[in-house]
Amino acid sequence: MRIAITGSIATDHLTTFPGRFAEQLIPDRLDTISLSFLVDDLEVRRGGVAANIAFGLGRLGFSPLLVGAAGTDFPEYDSWLREHGVDTGSVRVSATRHTARFMCTTDADQNQIASFYTGAMVEAREIDLADVVRRSGPLDRVVVAPDDPEAMLRHSAKTRELGIPLAADPSQQLARLNGDETRRLVDGAELLFTNEYEAALLQECTGWTAHQVLQRVGTWIITCGGDGVTIHNTDTPSVSVPAVPAKNVADPTGVGDGFRAGYLAGIGQGLSQERAAQLGCALATTVLESVGTQEYRLDRSSLTARIADAYGDGPAAEITPHLQAKP
C-alpha cells in the first residue's frame, strides 16, 4: 500500500516541569495569566505530526511519502527519514525559512503546555498533490494531518478530486479552523482521527452531532489516552480497544502519532479495525516509553510479545504475520 502523509515537519524542544500546572492556576485569575516555569532539562528532537507518522510507518516496513514543507536546516533530518524508509522526495524545502518548531513543557502528571512556530510550514500551501502523484505513482490513501490550515484544505480537496481515500486528522489545528473549514476538511473522509477532547471540539466547531459526523465519514477513531481507543462506524457496533500497559512513562509527545502509524499499517495490511487498533496501541506505548517521537526501536518478536500480553495469543497470531518491524 502506498500512503502519503501530509502535515507538519518540525523540530521538538521538549522540557519537563517537576510540579503540576494545575497548582499554578488561580481560578479567579485565569483571564490575566502570566506564568513562567523553571524546567529541569531540554531535549531537542526530530518531530512534526506528519514526519512522526511517516517514521512509524517506515519502521513497520512501509515506504510512506512525506508531503510537507521544511526549512533550510532540513538536510540532516532528511537523511534520517530516508534512512528509516520514508520517501521525502515530495518535501518542499524553503530557501529562506527555518523548519517549524514545537516547544513543549510536560508536568508531573503528563499534562502539556506547548507552542508551535510555523516557519517553513507556511509554504506547504504551495504543494500540489497532483504533482506528488505524477512523481510517485498512484496513491492508496492520503492522510491530511495538522499543517498550514490552507494546505490542509487544499490537500483534502485535491484528494477528493483525485478519487483517493482520505484520512482526516485535524487535531491541533481545530483551534485555528473555523466551522466551515472544519466541515470541508472532514466531510467525506474514509477515516477521521481525533482524541476525546478534539471529538467534542469538532462537534462544537462544525455544529454536527456525533451521529451527523458519522454520516459524513466512514470510520471515526477516537483515542482516549490511557483508556485506549474507540472506533465508531455508522452501521456496526463501536469497537473499544484498551491501551497497552507501559513499563515506564518517559514522554507522551508523539504517542498519538505512533498510534496512527500502527493503525494505518494494520489497515494497509488488511487487518480488521480492532486488530489494527491493537497494533496502533502497541506502537503508541512503545513511543511513550522513549523520550522523543522518533527515538524508539522496534523488534518484531518483542512487539508480538507485547501484543500477546495485552490482548492474548489469538490477536497476536493474527497480527504477527503482517509485521515487518525494522529495528
C-alpha positions in Angstrom: 0.0 0.0 0.0 1.3 3.5 -0.9 0.4 6.1 1.7 1.1 9.8 1.5 1.2 11.6 4.8 0.7 15.4 4.6 1.4 17.6 7.5 3.9 19.2 9.8 7.6 18.6 9.8 9.2 20.1 12.9 12.0 20.1 15.5 10.8 19.4 19.0 12.1 21.3 22.0 10.9 19.2 25.0 11.2 20.3 28.6 9.9 18.9 31.9 8.4 20.8 34.9 8.6 18.8 38.1 5.4 20.3 39.6 1.8 20.4 38.4 0.4 23.1 36.1 -2.9 22.9 37.9 -1.3 24.0 41.2 -0.1 27.2 39.5 -3.5 28.2 38.1 -5.7 30.6 40.2 -9.3 30.0 39.2 -10.4 33.7 39.5 -7.3 35.0 37.7 -7.4 32.9 34.5 -8.2 36.0 32.4 -4.8 37.5 33.3 -2.4 34.5 33.3 1.3 35.4 33.4 3.4 32.4 34.3 6.9 31.2 33.8 8.0 27.6 34.6 11.5 26.7 35.6 12.2 23.5 33.8 14.7 20.8 34.6 16.0 19.8 31.2 15.9 20.3 27.4 15.6 17.6 24.7 15.9 18.7 21.1 14.4 16.1 18.9 13.0 15.5 15.4 9.2 15.8 15.2 6.2 17.1 13.4 3.0 15.1 13.1 3.4 14.0 9.5 7.1 13.2 10.0 6.3 11.1 13.1 3.5 9.1 11.4 5.7 8.6 8.3 8.6 7.5 10.5 6.4 4.9 12.3 5.1 3.5 9.0 8.7 3.3 7.8 9.6 1.3 10.9 6.7 -1.0 10.2 8.1 -1.8 6.7 6.1 0.6 4.6 7.6 3.3 2.3 5.4 6.3 3.1 5.5 9.5 1.2 6.1 12.5 3.4 4.4 15.6 2.0 5.1 18.9 3.8 7.4 21.9 3.9 10.7 22.1 5.8 13.4 24.7 6.2 17.0 25.4 5.2 18.1 23.2 8.2 16.4 20.1 6.8 19.3 18.1 5.2 20.3 16.2 8.3 16.6 15.4 9.2 16.0 14.4 5.5 18.9 11.9 5.7 17.4 10.4 9.0 14.0 9.9 7.5 15.3 8.4 4.3 17.4 6.0 6.3 14.3 4.8 8.1 12.2 4.1 5.0 10.5 7.5 4.4 10.2 8.9 0.9 11.0 12.6 1.3 11.0 13.4 -2.5 7.8 15.4 -2.1 9.0 17.6 0.8 9.2 21.3 -0.2 12.4 22.9 1.2 12.2 26.6 1.8 15.0 28.8 0.6 14.6 31.3 3.5 12.7 29.9 6.4 13.6 27.5 9.3 11.8 24.2 9.8 8.8 24.6 12.2 9.5 24.4 16.0 7.3 22.6 18.6 8.1 23.9 22.1 6.6 21.8 24.8 6.7 21.5 28.6 5.4 18.4 30.4 4.4 18.4 34.1 4.5 15.7 36.7 1.0 14.5 35.6 2.0 14.3 32.0 -0.1 17.4 31.2 1.5 19.5 28.5 1.7 23.2 27.5 3.1 23.9 24.1 3.7 26.5 21.4 4.2 25.9 17.7 6.3 28.2 15.4 5.1 27.8 11.8 8.3 28.7 10.0 8.6 26.9 6.6 5.3 25.1 7.2 3.5 28.1 5.7 4.9 27.1 2.3 3.0 23.7 2.4 0.1 25.5 0.8 2.3 25.7 -2.4 2.4 21.9 -2.7 0.1 20.3 -5.3 -0.9 16.6 -4.6 -1.4 16.1 -8.3 2.4 16.7 -8.7 3.1 14.2 -5.9 1.0 11.6 -7.8 2.8 12.3 -11.0 6.1 11.8 -9.3 5.3 8.8 -7.2 2.5 7.0 -9.0 -0.9 6.1 -7.7 -1.7 6.5 -4.0 -3.9 4.2 -2.0 -4.6 6.7 0.8 -3.7 10.3 1.7 -3.6 11.4 5.4 -4.2 15.1 6.0 -2.6 15.8 9.3 -2.1 19.1 11.1 -0.3 21.5 8.8 -0.7 25.0 7.5 -4.5 25.4 7.5 -4.7 26.5 3.9 -2.6 23.5 2.9 -4.9 21.1 4.8 -7.9 22.4 3.0 -6.1 22.3 -0.4 -4.8 18.7 0.2 -8.2 17.4 1.3 -10.0 19.0 -1.7 -7.4 17.6 -4.1 -7.5 14.2 -2.6 -11.3 14.0 -3.3 -10.8 15.4 -6.8 -8.2 12.7 -7.5 -10.5 10.0 -6.0 -8.1 8.9 -3.4 -9.4 7.7 0.0 -8.8 10.4 2.6 -7.9 10.1 6.3 -8.6 13.4 8.1 -6.6 14.2 11.2 -7.3 17.9 12.1 -6.2 17.5 15.8 -4.3 20.6 16.9 -5.5 22.7 14.1 -9.1 22.6 15.2 -8.2 25.6 17.2 -7.4 27.5 14.0 -10.0 26.2 11.6 -13.5 27.8 11.6 -16.7 25.8 11.3 -16.9 25.9 7.5 -13.3 24.9 7.1 -13.6 22.0 9.5 -16.7 20.7 7.7 -14.8 20.9 4.4 -11.8 19.1 5.8 -13.8 16.2 7.4 -16.7 15.7 5.0 -16.3 12.5 3.0 -13.2 11.2 4.8 -12.8 7.5 4.9 -11.1 7.8 8.3 -11.3 10.5 10.9 -8.8 10.7 13.8 -9.4 12.7 17.0 -8.8 12.4 20.7 -11.6 12.7 23.2 -11.3 16.4 23.6 -10.9 17.1 19.9 -14.1 15.0 19.3 -16.1 17.3 21.4 -14.4 20.4 19.9 -15.0 19.1 16.4 -18.8 18.8 17.1 -18.9 22.3 18.6 -17.0 23.7 15.7 -19.0 22.0 12.9 -22.4 22.2 14.7 -22.8 18.5 13.9 -23.8 15.8 16.4 -21.7 12.7 16.7 -24.3 10.9 14.6 -24.1 13.5 11.9 -20.3 13.3 11.9 -20.6 9.5 11.3 -23.0 10.1 8.5 -20.2 12.1 6.8 -17.2 9.8 7.4 -16.5 6.1 7.1 -14.8 5.4 10.4 -14.2 7.7 13.4 -11.2 6.7 15.5 -11.2 8.4 18.9 -8.1 7.9 21.1 -8.7 8.1 24.9 -5.2 8.2 26.4 -4.6 5.6 29.0 -8.1 4.2 28.3 -7.2 3.1 24.8 -9.2 3.9 21.7 -12.8 3.6 20.5 -13.7 3.1 16.8 -17.1 4.2 15.6 -18.9 3.2 12.4 -22.3 4.1 11.2 -23.8 0.7 10.6 -21.8 -1.5 13.0 -21.3 -1.5 16.8 -18.4 0.5 18.2 -15.2 -1.2 19.0 -13.2 -0.4 22.1 -9.6 -1.4 22.4 -7.7 -0.9 25.8 -4.3 0.7 25.8 -1.2 -1.5 26.1 0.3 -1.0 29.6 3.6 0.9 29.7 6.6 -0.4 31.6 7.7 3.1 32.2 6.4 6.5 31.1 9.1 8.6 29.6 7.4 11.2 27.3 3.9 11.4 26.0 4.9 13.5 23.0 4.1 11.8 19.7 2.1 8.9 21.3 -1.0 9.7 19.1 1.2 9.8 16.0 2.6 6.4 16.9 -1.0 5.0 17.2 -1.9 6.4 13.8 1.1 4.8 12.2 0.3 1.4 13.7 -3.4 1.7 12.8 -2.7 2.8 9.3 -0.2 0.0 8.9 -2.7 -2.6 10.1 -5.5 -1.4 7.8 -3.0 -1.3 5.0 -2.1 -4.9 5.6 -5.8 -5.9 5.6 -6.3 -6.3 9.3 -9.6 -5.7 10.9 -10.2 -2.4 12.6 -9.8 -4.0 16.0 -6.5 -5.7 15.2 -5.2 -2.5 13.5 -6.1 -0.5 16.7 -4.3 -3.1 18.8 -1.2 -2.7 16.7 -1.6 1.0 16.9 -1.9 0.9 20.7 1.3 -1.3 20.9 3.2 1.2 18.9 1.8 4.1 20.9 3.1 2.6 24.1 6.5 2.0 22.6 6.7 5.7 21.8 5.5 6.6 25.3 8.4 4.6 26.8 11.1 6.7 25.0 12.0 10.4 25.1 11.4 12.0 21.7 8.9 11.0 19.0 11.3 9.0 16.7 13.9 7.6 19.1 12.2 4.2 19.8 13.4 0.9 18.4 11.1 -1.9 17.1 11.8 -5.6 17.3 9.3 -7.9 15.7 9.4 -10.6 18.4 9.2 -8.0 21.2 6.3 -6.3 19.6 4.5 -9.6 19.1 5.1 -10.5 22.8 3.7 -7.1 23.8 0.5 -7.6 21.8 0.1 -11.1 23.2 0.5 -9.9 26.8 -2.1 -7.1 26.3 -4.6 -8.8 24.0 -4.0 -12.5 24.1 -2.3 -15.1 21.8 -5.2 -15.1 19.3 -4.9 -11.4 18.3 -1.1 -11.7 18.3 -1.2 -14.7 16.0 -3.4 -12.7 13.5 -1.2 -9.5 13.6 2.2 -11.1 13.6 2.3 -12.4 10.0 1.7 -8.8 8.9 4.5 -7.3 11.0 7.6 -6.1 9.2 9.1 -4.2 12.1 12.6 -2.8 11.4 15.0 -2.2 14.3 
